[in-house]
């Protein structure tokens, strides 16, 4: 069943103890406000109100691609010169904006006040504002707050901060029996596919977090176990563990192998028979392997460098190494959470060069020396690297695109093969 992986035959696996290049210098990342783009699509009765500048508003509008006359579920309360000069009371202004918004949009059941660099600079306490506004607008609308500031974070941490805040509101589970919580924003189609597999295995009591509607928050209790579907949720995982939820250690559901190992960890936690597990997953796994194999011919032996951006870098590196047989030159990530990443690190070759943090000039120097066939990087670096003759893939596209699960394995592989195919056509 398992494909032959010749590239691994002479390599030692496992880089959990490999020395990591730790760098701190010039950075190039989006801020956590970007997470609103997929979160507002997921939680369908929530609204994300950024308390920030016109620059914040332009960023969200551009990233979302929503036309100006649409009615999106996000917006910006602009901090202007009167707020900065102390002429207007920022809290009074915020209360007014929220009241007007909720009066006009009766469909909002959950309102997030999202902090930004400007709101943090003027020391606006949004957590206190959320408590005040929650008292005013409950039970119709709950108000929570989190920080999307990019001062010291990368863009996927916006989701982590949002879910960590939402974790505090999860109700207590009263029913008996083991219960699974799948943590991380997934496309609806991916949730539906995973739900079918779990039910076929015999697991009935499970929830996804965040839910599609805030009025359907999953309840957690002493028999709840959770598994991460996204690798950038360290704070959310800690919050859940502090509430007594046990976290299952698993690789992430990327590709045929990653999805199988992720599901197997869940099956073992629920004492699912091995033969039943194989019976349920076999057909989907074979489809995934065949989909990935179509891209392996083009990518096998090609070298790849991951520059730090999304925190997806290590699971993606495992996928391209294990299933596409690519050669890893460097795997950089903004933050390396070893507890979460150990199952992934154990599957990388021991020779992998790992780096944490970012010092842009040093990392670009290493790219010049390594001359990788493909570089996965942030949007701001792609054009300069392309101008130097490199082939690039935007890391943010790997966040916005549904890539988890068996049925998306071929789509994930295509995201890596497409840039190289495009380059061949341009050269021809």
C-alpha positions, -999 to 999 in steps of 0.1 A, spaced: 0 0 0 27 25 9 45 40 -21 82 33 -25 103 63 -16 137 59 -30 149 94 -20 147 83 16 166 50 13 200 63 21 189 91 45 184 90 83 150 102 93 142 124 123 154 159 130 137 165 163 171 171 178 187 188 149 203 222 158 182 251 147 195 283 131 178 310 153 176 344 136 163 378 145 165 406 121 147 422 93 113 405 87 88 404 59 54 391 70 17 400 69 0 409 102 -26 388 121 -54 409 106 -51 387 75 -67 358 94 -100 376 93 -102 367 56 -108 330 63 -123 334 98 -152 356 87 -161 330 60 -161 302 85 -181 317 114 -211 328 95 -228 349 122 -197 366 134 -184 401 126 -148 412 129 -144 449 137 -107 460 134 -99 489 156 -71 505 135 -60 529 108 -70 534 72 -40 512 63 -56 483 82 -88 489 63 -70 489 30 -51 457 39 -83 438 48 -102 451 18 -74 442 -6 -67 408 8 -104 398 9 -111 410 -26 -146 421 -16 -162 447 -38 -169 480 -20 -207 477 -23 -208 442 -8 -220 436 28 -190 417 43 -188 406 79 -157 426 87 -150 463 90 -126 489 105 -133 514 132 -108 541 121 -86 556 147 -81 592 134 -62 623 145 -88 632 171 -84 599 189 -46 601 187 -46 636 201 -69 627 229 -96 652 217 -121 624 214 -125 596 239 -116 565 219 -138 543 241 -169 565 237 -163 565 199 -159 527 199 -192 522 219 -210 545 194 -196 526 163 -205 492 178 -241 503 187 -246 517 152 -232 485 137 -254 461 158 -285 482 152 -280 479 115 -268 443 114 -293 422 134 -277 390 121 -245 395 141 -244 371 170 -207 373 178 -186 405 175 -148 404 177 -130 436 185 -97 431 167 -67 450 180 -41 464 156 -7 481 158 -24 516 161 -48 505 189 -19 489 208 3 520 204 -23 542 220 -29 516 247 -66 511 239 -78 483 262 -100 463 240 -105 434 265 -121 458 289 -141 474 261 -153 439 251 -165 432 286 -183 465 288 -200 461 254 -208 424 261 -229 435 291 -247 461 269 -255 438 240 -260 403 255 -279 380 251 -283 390 214 -246 396 207 -215 384 225 -185 406 222 -149 393 224 -115 408 217 -81 396 204 -50 411 189 -42 410 152 -13 433 156 17 424 134 43 441 157 58 408 169 37 381 152 30 365 118 -3 364 100 -16 330 109 -14 339 146 -45 360 141 -65 327 140 -47 314 171 -55 346 190 -91 345 179 -97 308 188 -79 313 221 -104 340 230 -133 319 218 -121 290 239 -129 309 270 -166 308 261 -169 271 254 -197 255 275 -192 225 298 -200 191 284 -226 172 304 -231 140 283 -209 110 290 -185 93 267 -153 102 248 -156 133 226 -133 146 199 -126 182 191 -109 190 158 -92 224 162 -85 248 133 -104 265 106 -111 241 77 -131 246 45 -166 233 48 -160 207 21 -130 194 41 -150 191 73 -177 172 54 -152 147 40 -136 141 74 -170 138 91 -179 110 67 -147 91 74 -150 95 112 -186 83 112 -177 53 91 -150 44 116 -176 45 143 -168 79 159 -200 98 164 -192 123 191 -170 150 175 -171 187 168 -151 212 147 -137 243 163 -144 270 152 -180 260 144 -198 274 113 -221 294 136 -212 309 170 -245 297 185 -233 261 180 -201 263 201 -189 228 210 -191 217 247 -159 203 263 -155 181 293 -131 158 311 -135 131 284 -128 155 255 -97 150 235 -86 174 208 -64 172 177 -50 201 158 -59 205 121 -37 236 117 -1 238 131 -2 275 142 -26 271 172 -2 268 201 -20 293 224 -54 277 216 -40 243 224 -26 256 257 -60 271 266 -78 239 259 -53 218 279 -57 242 308 -94 233 308 -86 196 310 -88 187 273 -61 162 263 -43 169 230 -35 141 207 0 143 192 -3 138 154 12 149 121 -11 172 101 -36 160 75 -16 171 45 -13 145 16 -21 108 16 5 99 43 -2 129 66 -40 124 65 -37 87 72 -14 92 102 -36 120 115 -67 98 112 -49 68 127 -40 87 159 -76 96 163 -87 60 156 -63 46 182 -75 71 208 -110 58 202 -100 21 201 -110 17 165 -101 -18 151 -71 -17 127 -90 -36 100 -120 -13 102 -96 17 99 -80 2 68 -113 -6 53 -127 29 58 -96 48 46 -83 25 18 -103 39 -12 -97 76 -3 -61 69 4 -56 52 -30 -72 81 -48 -50 106 -29 -18 86 -38 -28 85 -74 -35 122 -75 -1 130 -59 17 106 -82 7 126 -112 28 155 -99 57 135 -85 72 129 -119 77 166 -124 89 173 -89 110 143 -78 146 153 -71 138 191 -74 152 212 -45 130 234 -24 135 261 2 108 273 26 113 309 39 95 316 72 60 330 68 29 309 77 40 283 103 29 257 78 64 252 66 74 221 85 43 200 77 45 211 40 82 202 40 73 167 52 47 164 25 70 174 -4 98 152 9 78 122 18 52 122 -10 67 143 -39 104 132 -32 117 167 -33 151 176 -18 148 199 12 175 226 13 162 248 41 130 248 61 124 281 78 95 289 101 86 320 121 82 300 153 91 264 160 68 248 186 85 215 192 57 199 212 33 204 183 59 197 155 76 166 169 55 141 149 64 161 117 101 166 126 105 129 131 97 123 94 121 148 80 157 138 70 182 144 98 202 165 74 174 191 71 186 227 77 160 242 101 158 279 109 135 298 132 127 335 130 138 357 102 169 377 92 160 385 56 194 393 42 210 362 57 182 339 44 184 355 9 222 350 9 216 313 16 191 311 -13 217 326 -36 242 300 -24 218 270 -26 200 279 -59 168 260 -51 145 250 -79 115 264 -59 112 288 -31 81 291 -9 79 326 5 58 356 14 41 378 -12 66 406 -6 96 385 -15 82 367 -45 87 394 -72 123 403 -61 132 366 -61 116 360 -95 136 390 -108 167 372 -97 157 341 -117 142 320 -89 108 302 -92 85 310 -62 52 299 -46 33 323 -24 30 307 11 -3 326 17 -19 307 -11 -13 275 8 -32 290 37 -62 303 16 -66 270 -4 -83 239 10 -53 215 12 -62 191 41 -75 156 37 -74 129 11 -94 146 -16 -73 177 -16 -39 159 -18 -36 163 -55 -46 200 -53 -18 204 -27 8 187 -49 -4 209 -79 4 241 -59 41 230 -60 42 217 -96 23 246 -111 51 273 -107 77 250 -123 53 242 -151 47 279 -157 85 286 -158 90 258 -184 63 274 -206 79 309 -202 113 295 -211 99 277 -241 
